[in-house]
Amino acid sequence: MQFLANENFPAPSIKALRAAGIEIISIAENTPGVADREVIRIAQKEKLIILTFDKDYGELIFRYGNQNPPAVVFFRFKGTTPSFAGDLLIELIKANKIKLENIFTVVEENNIRQRPY
């Protein structure tokens, strides 16, 4: 499982994921300023799961029917620390509590919702 951190995904979360041995590419590090549709194209080409705090991905996928990336994890709240999103994702992956392929996942403060596409 490999990930693509959208530009708004916190650097401390990226660092935590890398420290846990999870492969992640960062838009902020490699191609800052690219449009969301380009992020989707990169994710499709490289078969990467998008990590984001940007709700526009749901609209692009479900309303406008763009070609879908392998999956999207949308964090709807920031948590208490900059590494929160990364730490939570590590916990979910290690516990094998979540399926991420071909699914739009919304992580809320007290809930995780998933919608296949």
DSSP file (Angstrom, degrees, kcal/mol; ACC not computed):
  #  RESIDUE AA STRUCTURE BP1 BP2  ACC     N-H-->O    O-->H-N    N-H-->O    O-->H-N    TCO  KAPPA ALPHA  PHI   PSI    X-CA   Y-CA   Z-CA
    1    1 A M              0   0    0      0, 0.0    22,-0.5     0, 0.0     2,-0.3   0.000 360.0 360.0 360.0 124.0    0.0    0.0    0.0
    2    2 A Q  E     -a   23   0A   0     45,-0.4    47,-2.4    20,-0.1     2,-0.3  -0.912 360.0-150.6-123.5 150.7    1.5    3.3   -1.1
    3    3 A F  E     -ab  24  49A   0     20,-2.1    22,-2.4    -2,-0.3     2,-0.5  -0.822  13.2-151.0-125.0 157.3    0.2    6.8   -0.5
    4    4 A L  E     -ab  25  50A   0     45,-3.0    47,-2.6    -2,-0.3     2,-0.6  -0.969  20.3-147.1-125.6 111.7    0.2   10.3   -2.0
    5    5 A A  E     -ab  26  51A   0     20,-3.3    22,-2.7    -2,-0.5    23,-0.4  -0.696  16.8-132.6 -82.8 119.3    0.0   13.1    0.5
    6    6 A N    >   -     0   0    0     45,-3.0     3,-2.1    -2,-0.6    22,-0.2  -0.190  33.0 -96.6 -62.1 164.3   -1.9   16.1   -0.9
    7    7 A E  T 3  S+     0   0    0      1,-0.3    -1,-0.1    27,-0.1    45,-0.1   0.774 124.0  53.9 -58.5 -28.5   -0.3   19.5   -0.4
    8    8 A N  T 3  S+     0   0    0      2,-0.1    -1,-0.3     3,-0.0    44,-0.1   0.441  79.6 110.9 -88.1   1.2   -2.3   20.2    2.7
    9    9 A F  S <  S-     0   0    0     -3,-2.1    19,-0.1    42,-0.2     5,-0.1  -0.646  80.3-105.7 -78.8 127.1   -1.3   17.0    4.5
   10   10 A P    >>  -     0   0    0      0, 0.0     4,-1.8     0, 0.0     3,-0.6  -0.200  14.4-134.3 -62.5 137.5    1.0   17.9    7.5
   11   11 A A  H 3> S+     0   0    0      1,-0.2     4,-2.7     2,-0.2     5,-0.2   0.863 105.5  57.6 -57.2 -39.8    4.7   17.2    7.2
   12   12 A P  H 3> S+     0   0    0      0, 0.0     4,-2.1     0, 0.0    -1,-0.2   0.854 106.1  50.4 -62.5 -31.3    4.9   15.7   10.7
   13   13 A S  H <> S+     0   0    0     -3,-0.6     4,-2.3    69,-0.5    -2,-0.2   0.897 110.1  49.6 -69.8 -39.9    2.2   13.1    9.6
   14   14 A I  H  X S+     0   0    0     -4,-1.8     4,-2.5     1,-0.2     5,-0.2   0.926 111.1  49.9 -61.8 -44.7    4.3   12.3    6.5
   15   15 A K  H  X S+     0   0    0     -4,-2.7     4,-2.5     1,-0.2    -2,-0.2   0.904 109.8  50.6 -61.2 -42.7    7.4   11.9    8.7
   16   16 A A  H  X S+     0   0    0     -4,-2.1     4,-1.3     2,-0.2    -1,-0.2   0.908 110.7  49.0 -62.8 -42.6    5.5    9.6   11.1
   17   17 A L  H  <>S+     0   0    0     -4,-2.3     5,-2.5     1,-0.2     3,-0.3   0.925 112.2  47.9 -63.8 -44.2    4.3    7.4    8.2
   18   18 A R  H ><5S+     0   0    0     -4,-2.5     3,-1.8     1,-0.2    -2,-0.2   0.903 108.5  54.5 -62.9 -40.9    7.8    7.1    6.7
   19   19 A A  H 3<5S+     0   0    0     -4,-2.5    -1,-0.2     1,-0.3    -2,-0.2   0.797 105.1  54.8 -63.2 -27.7    9.2    6.3   10.1
   20   20 A A  T 3<5S-     0   0    0     -4,-1.3    -1,-0.3    -3,-0.3    -2,-0.2   0.411 124.2-105.9 -84.9   1.6    6.7    3.4   10.3
   21   21 A G  T < 5S+     0   0    0     -3,-1.8     2,-0.5     1,-0.3    -3,-0.2   0.635  72.9 143.1  85.6  14.2    8.0    2.1    7.0
   22   22 A I      < -     0   0    0     -5,-2.5     2,-0.4    -6,-0.2    -1,-0.3  -0.767  51.6-124.8 -92.2 130.4    5.0    3.2    4.9
   23   23 A E  E     +a    2   0A   0    -22,-0.5   -20,-2.1    -2,-0.5     2,-0.4  -0.592  40.3 165.9 -77.2 126.9    5.8    4.5    1.4
   24   24 A I  E     -a    3   0A   0     -2,-0.4     2,-0.4   -22,-0.2   -20,-0.2  -0.992  25.6-155.7-147.2 134.2    4.4    8.0    0.8
   25   25 A I  E     -a    4   0A   0    -22,-2.4   -20,-3.3    -2,-0.4     2,-0.5  -0.886  18.7-142.0-106.5 140.2    5.0   10.6   -1.8
   26   26 A S  E  >  -a    5   0A   0     -2,-0.4     4,-2.2   -22,-0.2     5,-0.3  -0.904  12.6-160.2-110.4 123.9    4.4   14.2   -0.9
   27   27 A I  H  > S+     0   0    0    -22,-2.7     4,-2.0    -2,-0.5    -1,-0.2   0.902  97.4  56.8 -61.7 -41.1    2.9   16.7   -3.3
   28   28 A A  H  4 S+     0   0    0    -23,-0.4    -1,-0.2   -22,-0.2   -21,-0.1   0.850 113.3  39.9 -60.6 -34.8    4.3   19.6   -1.2
   29   29 A E  H  4 S+     0   0    0      2,-0.1    -1,-0.2    -3,-0.1    -2,-0.2   0.847 129.7  25.2 -81.1 -36.0    7.8   18.2   -1.6
   30   30 A N  H  < S+     0   0    0     -4,-2.2    -3,-0.2     1,-0.1    -2,-0.2   0.862 136.0   6.7-102.7 -42.6    7.6   17.1   -5.3
   31   31 A T  S >< S-     0   0    0     -4,-2.0     3,-1.3    -5,-0.3    -3,-0.1  -0.406  72.4-173.6-143.8  61.7    5.1   19.2   -7.2
   32   32 A P  T 3   +     0   0    0      0, 0.0    -4,-0.1     0, 0.0    -3,-0.0  -0.250  68.4  26.8 -62.0 145.5    3.6   22.0   -5.0
   33   33 A G  T 3  S+     0   0    0      1,-0.3     2,-0.1     0, 0.0    -5,-0.1   0.426  81.0 144.1  88.6  -1.1    0.8   24.0   -6.4
   34   34 A V    <   -     0   0    0     -3,-1.3    -1,-0.3    -7,-0.1   -27,-0.1  -0.392  53.8-104.3 -72.9 152.8   -0.7   21.4   -8.7
   35   35 A A    >>  -     0   0    0      1,-0.1     4,-1.8    -2,-0.1     3,-0.6  -0.292  27.4-110.3 -71.8 157.6   -4.4   21.2   -9.2
   36   36 A D  H 3> S+     0   0    0      1,-0.2     4,-2.3     2,-0.2     5,-0.2   0.872 118.7  56.9 -57.2 -39.5   -6.5   18.5   -7.5
   37   37 A R  H 3> S+     0   0    0      1,-0.2     4,-2.0     2,-0.2    -1,-0.2   0.856 106.3  50.2 -62.8 -33.7   -7.2   16.9  -10.9
   38   38 A E  H <> S+     0   0    0     -3,-0.6     4,-2.6     2,-0.2    -1,-0.2   0.867 107.0  54.1 -71.1 -36.6   -3.5   16.5  -11.5
   39   39 A V  H  X S+     0   0    0     -4,-1.8     4,-2.5     2,-0.2    -2,-0.2   0.919 109.1  49.1 -61.2 -43.1   -3.1   15.0   -8.0
   40   40 A I  H  X S+     0   0    0     -4,-2.3     4,-2.5     2,-0.2    -2,-0.2   0.916 110.1  51.2 -61.4 -43.2   -5.8   12.4   -9.1
   41   41 A R  H  X S+     0   0    0     -4,-2.0     4,-2.7     2,-0.2    -2,-0.2   0.912 110.6  48.2 -61.9 -42.9   -3.9   11.8  -12.3
   42   42 A I  H  X S+     0   0    0     -4,-2.6     4,-2.7     1,-0.2     5,-0.2   0.929 111.5  50.4 -62.0 -45.4   -0.6   11.2  -10.5
   43   43 A A  H  X>S+     0   0    0     -4,-2.5     5,-2.2     1,-0.2     4,-0.9   0.895 112.2  47.7 -61.1 -40.6   -2.4    8.8   -8.0
   44   44 A Q  H  <5S+     0   0    0     -4,-2.5     3,-0.5     3,-0.2    -2,-0.2   0.956 113.9  46.0 -63.5 -50.3   -3.9    6.9  -10.9
   45   45 A K  H  <5S+     0   0    0     -4,-2.7    -2,-0.2     1,-0.2    -1,-0.2   0.894 123.1  33.9 -61.5 -42.9   -0.7    6.6  -12.8
   46   46 A E  H  <5S-     0   0    0     -4,-2.7    -1,-0.2    -5,-0.2    -2,-0.2   0.446 107.1-121.5 -94.8  -1.4    1.4    5.6   -9.8
   47   47 A K  T  <5 +     0   0    0     -4,-0.9   -45,-0.4    -3,-0.5     2,-0.3   0.962  57.2 157.2  57.9  56.1   -1.4    3.6   -8.1
   48   48 A L      < -     0   0    0     -5,-2.2    23,-0.5    -6,-0.1     2,-0.5  -0.859  45.1-125.4-115.4 146.3   -1.3    5.7   -4.9
   49   49 A I  E     -bc   3  71A   0    -47,-2.4   -45,-3.0    -2,-0.3     2,-0.3  -0.796  31.6-128.4 -88.9 125.6   -3.9    6.3   -2.2
   50   50 A I  E     -bc   4  72A   0     21,-2.4    23,-3.1    -2,-0.5     2,-0.5  -0.589  18.0-162.7 -80.4 132.1   -4.5   10.0   -1.8
   51   51 A L  E     +bc   5  73A   0    -47,-2.6   -45,-3.0    -2,-0.3     2,-0.3  -0.969  28.7 151.0-111.0 126.6   -4.4   11.4    1.8
   52   52 A T  E     - c   0  74A   0     21,-2.5    23,-3.0    -2,-0.5   -47,-0.0  -0.978  54.4-151.8-153.7 160.6   -6.0   14.8    2.1
   53   53 A F  S    S+     0   0    0     -2,-0.3     2,-0.6    21,-0.2    21,-0.1   0.139  74.1 107.1-110.4  11.7   -7.8   17.4    4.2
   54   54 A D    >   -     0   0    0      1,-0.1     3,-1.2     2,-0.0     4,-0.2  -0.836  54.8-162.4-101.1 114.3   -9.5   18.8    1.1
   55   55 A K  T >> S+     0   0    0     -2,-0.6     3,-1.0     1,-0.2     4,-1.0   0.633  77.0  85.9 -70.2 -13.2  -13.2   17.9    0.7
   56   56 A D  H 3> S+     0   0    0      1,-0.2     4,-2.6     2,-0.2    -1,-0.2   0.751  75.0  69.8 -61.5 -23.5  -13.1   18.8   -3.1
   57   57 A Y  H <> S+     0   0    0     -3,-1.2     4,-2.2     1,-0.2    -1,-0.2   0.883  95.3  53.3 -64.7 -36.8  -11.9   15.2   -3.9
   58   58 A G  H <>>S+     0   0    0     -3,-1.0     4,-2.9    -4,-0.2     5,-0.6   0.918 110.9  46.7 -61.3 -43.0  -15.3   13.8   -3.0
   59   59 A E  I  X>S+     0   0    0     -4,-1.0     5,-1.9     1,-0.2     4,-1.5   0.915 111.5  50.7 -65.8 -43.6  -17.0   16.2   -5.3
   60   60 A L  I  <5S+     0   0    0     -4,-2.6     6,-2.2     3,-0.2    -1,-0.2   0.887 119.0  37.7 -61.4 -38.9  -14.5   15.5   -8.2
   61   61 A I  I  <5S+     0   0    0     -4,-2.2     4,-0.3     4,-0.2    -2,-0.2   0.943 128.5  27.3 -80.1 -49.7  -15.1   11.8   -7.8
   62   62 A F  I  <5S+     0   0    0     -4,-2.9    -3,-0.2    -5,-0.2    -2,-0.2   0.853 129.0  33.6 -88.9 -35.5  -18.8   11.5   -7.0
   63   63 A R  I  <<S+     0   0    0     -4,-1.5    -3,-0.2    -5,-0.6    -4,-0.1   0.906 129.1  30.5 -87.1 -44.8  -20.3   14.5   -8.7
   64   64 A Y  S   <S-     0   0    0     -5,-1.9    -3,-0.1     2,-0.0    -4,-0.1   0.521  95.4-132.8 -97.6  -5.2  -18.2   15.1  -11.7
   65   65 A G        +     0   0    0     -4,-0.3    -4,-0.2    -6,-0.3    -3,-0.1   0.815  36.9 175.6  63.0  33.1  -17.3   11.4  -12.3
   66   66 A N        -     0   0    0     -6,-2.2    -1,-0.1     1,-0.1     2,-0.1  -0.260  48.5 -80.6 -61.5 158.1  -13.5   12.0  -12.8
   67   67 A Q        -     0   0    0      1,-0.1    -1,-0.1     0, 0.0   -23,-0.1  -0.413  60.2-116.6 -59.6 139.3  -11.5    8.9  -13.3
   68   68 A N        -     0   0    0     -3,-0.1    -1,-0.1    49,-0.1    -7,-0.0  -0.557  13.9-132.8 -89.8 142.0  -11.0    7.6   -9.8
   69   69 A P        -     0   0    0      0, 0.0     3,-0.1     0, 0.0   -25,-0.1  -0.327  44.1 -92.4 -74.0 170.6   -7.7    7.2   -8.0
   70   70 A P  S    S-     0   0    0      0, 0.0    32,-3.9     0, 0.0    33,-0.4   0.846  97.8 -34.9 -54.8 -33.8   -7.1    3.8   -6.2
   71   71 A A  E     -c   49   0A   0    -23,-0.5   -21,-2.4    30,-0.2     2,-0.4  -0.944  53.6-137.3-176.4 163.9   -8.6    5.4   -3.0
   72   72 A V  E     -cd  50 104A   0     31,-1.8    33,-3.1    -2,-0.3     2,-0.6  -1.000   3.9-161.9-134.6 136.3   -8.9    8.6   -1.1
   73   73 A V  E     -cd  51 105A   0    -23,-3.1   -21,-2.5    -2,-0.4     2,-0.6  -0.964  14.4-166.8-116.1 111.7   -8.7    9.1    2.7
   74   74 A F  E     -cd  52 106A   0     31,-3.5    33,-2.9    -2,-0.6     2,-0.7  -0.881   8.9-152.9-103.3 114.3  -10.2   12.5    3.6
   75   75 A F  E     - d   0 107A   0    -23,-3.0    33,-0.2    -2,-0.6    31,-0.1  -0.789   8.3-170.6 -88.2 115.2   -9.5   13.7    7.1
   76   76 A R        +     0   0    0     31,-3.0     2,-0.3    -2,-0.7    32,-0.2   0.536  69.1  36.6 -88.6  -7.2  -12.4   15.9    8.1
   77   77 A F  S    S-     0   0    0     30,-0.5    -1,-0.0    31,-0.1    30,-0.0  -0.985  74.4-130.5-143.9 155.5  -10.8   17.2   11.3
   78   78 A K        -     0   0    0     -2,-0.3     7,-0.3     1,-0.2     3,-0.3   0.666  38.0-145.7 -83.5 -18.6   -7.2   18.2   12.2
   79   79 A G        -     0   0    0      1,-0.2    -1,-0.2     5,-0.1    30,-0.0  -0.333  37.8 -66.6  79.1-169.1   -6.8   16.3   15.5
   80   80 A T  S    S+     0   0    0      1,-0.1    -1,-0.2    -2,-0.1    -2,-0.0   0.651 113.1  31.7 -98.5 -17.6   -4.7   17.5   18.4
   81   81 A T  S >  S-     0   0    0     -3,-0.3     3,-1.6     1,-0.0     4,-0.3  -0.931  81.2-112.3-136.0 159.5   -1.2   17.4   16.9
   82   82 A P  T 3  S+     0   0    0      0, 0.0   -69,-0.5     0, 0.0     4,-0.3   0.749 119.1  51.4 -63.6 -22.4    0.3   17.8   13.4
   83   83 A S  T 3> S+     0   0    0    -71,-0.2     4,-2.9     1,-0.2     5,-0.2   0.424  80.9 102.1 -92.1   2.4    1.2   14.1   13.3
   84   84 A F  H <> S+     0   0    0     -3,-1.6     4,-2.8     1,-0.2     5,-0.2   0.904  78.8  48.4 -53.7 -50.4   -2.3   13.0   14.3
   85   85 A A  H  > S+     0   0    0     -4,-0.3     4,-2.3    -7,-0.3    -1,-0.2   0.913 114.9  45.4 -61.0 -43.7   -3.4   12.0   10.8
   86   86 A G  H  > S+     0   0    0     -4,-0.3     4,-2.4     2,-0.2    -1,-0.2   0.928 113.3  49.5 -64.5 -45.3   -0.3    9.9   10.2
   87   87 A D  H  X S+     0   0    0     -4,-2.9     4,-2.1     1,-0.2    -2,-0.2   0.907 112.2  48.2 -61.0 -43.0   -0.4    8.3   13.7
   88   88 A L  H  X S+     0   0    0     -4,-2.8     4,-2.4    -5,-0.2    -1,-0.2   0.919 111.3  49.7 -64.3 -44.1   -4.1    7.4   13.2
   89   89 A L  H  X S+     0   0    0     -4,-2.3     4,-2.5    -5,-0.2     5,-0.2   0.904 109.6  51.6 -63.1 -41.2   -3.5    5.9    9.8
   90   90 A I  H  X S+     0   0    0     -4,-2.4     4,-2.8     1,-0.2     5,-0.2   0.931 110.4  49.6 -58.8 -46.1   -0.6    3.8   11.1
   91   91 A E  H  X S+     0   0    0     -4,-2.1     4,-2.0     1,-0.2    -2,-0.2   0.917 112.1  47.1 -60.3 -45.3   -2.8    2.5   13.9
   92   92 A L  H  <>S+     0   0    0     -4,-2.4     5,-2.1     2,-0.2     6,-0.5   0.894 114.3  46.7 -65.5 -40.5   -5.6    1.6   11.4
   93   93 A I  H ><5S+     0   0    0     -4,-2.5     3,-1.1     3,-0.2    -2,-0.2   0.941 113.1  47.8 -67.5 -47.5   -3.2   -0.1    9.0
   94   94 A K  H 3<5S+     0   0    0     -4,-2.8    -2,-0.2     1,-0.3    -1,-0.2   0.860 113.6  47.5 -63.4 -35.7   -1.3   -2.1   11.7
   95   95 A A  T 3<5S-     0   0    0     -4,-2.0    -1,-0.3    -5,-0.2    -2,-0.2   0.513 104.7-132.3 -82.2  -4.4   -4.6   -3.3   13.3
   96   96 A N  T < 5 +     0   0    0     -3,-1.1    -3,-0.2    -4,-0.4    -2,-0.1   0.887  62.4 138.2  53.7  41.8   -5.9   -4.2    9.8
   97   97 A K      < +     0   0    0     -5,-2.1     2,-0.4    -6,-0.2    -4,-0.1   0.436  53.6  50.6 -95.9  -1.6   -9.1   -2.4   10.7
   98   98 A I        -     0   0    0     -6,-0.5     2,-0.5    -5,-0.1    -1,-0.1  -0.996  61.1-148.2-145.9 138.5   -9.7   -0.6    7.4
   99   99 A K        +     0   0    0     -2,-0.4    -6,-0.0     1,-0.1    -2,-0.0  -0.894  18.7 176.4-100.6 133.2   -9.9   -1.5    3.7
  100  100 A L    >   +     0   0    0     -2,-0.5     3,-1.1   -29,-0.1     2,-0.2   0.624  38.1 108.4-115.0 -15.6   -8.7    1.4    1.6
  101  101 A E  T 3  S-     0   0    0      1,-0.2   -30,-0.2   -30,-0.1     3,-0.1  -0.465  95.3  -6.1 -74.3 133.1   -8.8    0.2   -2.1
  102  102 A N  T 3  S+     0   0    0    -32,-3.9    15,-2.0    -2,-0.2     2,-0.4   0.809 110.7 112.7  57.5  35.1  -11.5    1.6   -4.3
  103  103 A I  E <   - E   0 116A   0     -3,-1.1   -31,-1.8   -33,-0.4     2,-0.7  -0.994  64.8-138.2-138.6 141.3  -13.1    3.4   -1.4
  104  104 A F  E     -dE  72 115A   0     11,-2.8    11,-2.1    -2,-0.4     2,-0.5  -0.908  30.3-162.8 -95.9 114.9  -13.5    7.1   -0.4
  105  105 A T  E     -dE  73 114A   0    -33,-3.1   -31,-3.5    -2,-0.7     2,-0.5  -0.860   9.7-162.5-105.6 131.5  -12.8    7.1    3.3
  106  106 A V  E     -dE  74 113A   0      7,-3.2     7,-2.6    -2,-0.5     2,-0.7  -0.961   5.6-159.3-113.5 119.4  -13.9   10.0    5.6
  107  107 A V  E     +dE  75 112A   0    -33,-2.9   -31,-3.0    -2,-0.5   -30,-0.5  -0.881  17.3 176.2-101.5 115.0  -12.2   10.2    8.9
  108  108 A E        -     0   0    0      3,-3.3     3,-0.5    -2,-0.7   -31,-0.1  -0.572  46.8 -91.2-109.1 175.8  -14.2   12.3   11.4
  109  109 A E  S    S+     0   0    0      1,-0.2     3,-0.0    -2,-0.2    -1,-0.0   0.891 121.4   9.5 -57.6 -43.4  -13.5   12.9   15.1
  110  110 A N  S    S+     0   0    0      1,-0.1     2,-0.3    -3,-0.0    -1,-0.2   0.144 127.2  48.6-123.0  19.3  -15.5   10.0   16.4
  111  111 A N        -     0   0    0     -3,-0.5    -3,-3.3     2,-0.0     2,-0.4  -0.998  54.5-150.4-158.9 150.9  -16.3    8.1   13.2
  112  112 A I  E     -E  107   0A   0     -2,-0.3     2,-0.4    -5,-0.2    -5,-0.2  -0.992  20.6-171.7-126.6 123.5  -14.9    6.6   10.0
  113  113 A R  E     -E  106   0A   0     -7,-2.6    -7,-3.2    -2,-0.4     2,-0.4  -0.887   1.8-165.0-113.7 146.2  -17.2    6.4    7.0
  114  114 A Q  E     -E  105   0A   0     -2,-0.4    -9,-0.2    -9,-0.2   -14,-0.0  -0.992   8.8-173.8-133.8 141.0  -16.5    4.6    3.7
  115  115 A R  E     -E  104   0A   0    -11,-2.1   -11,-2.8    -2,-0.4    -2,-0.0  -0.966  20.6-138.9-132.9 115.7  -18.1    4.8    0.3
  116  116 A P  E      E  103   0A   0      0, 0.0   -13,-0.2     0, 0.0   -14,-0.1  -0.311 360.0 360.0 -68.1 155.4  -17.0    2.5   -2.5
  117  117 A Y              0   0    0    -15,-2.0   -14,-0.2   -49,-0.0   -49,-0.1   0.281 360.0 360.0-142.8 360.0  -16.7    3.7   -6.0
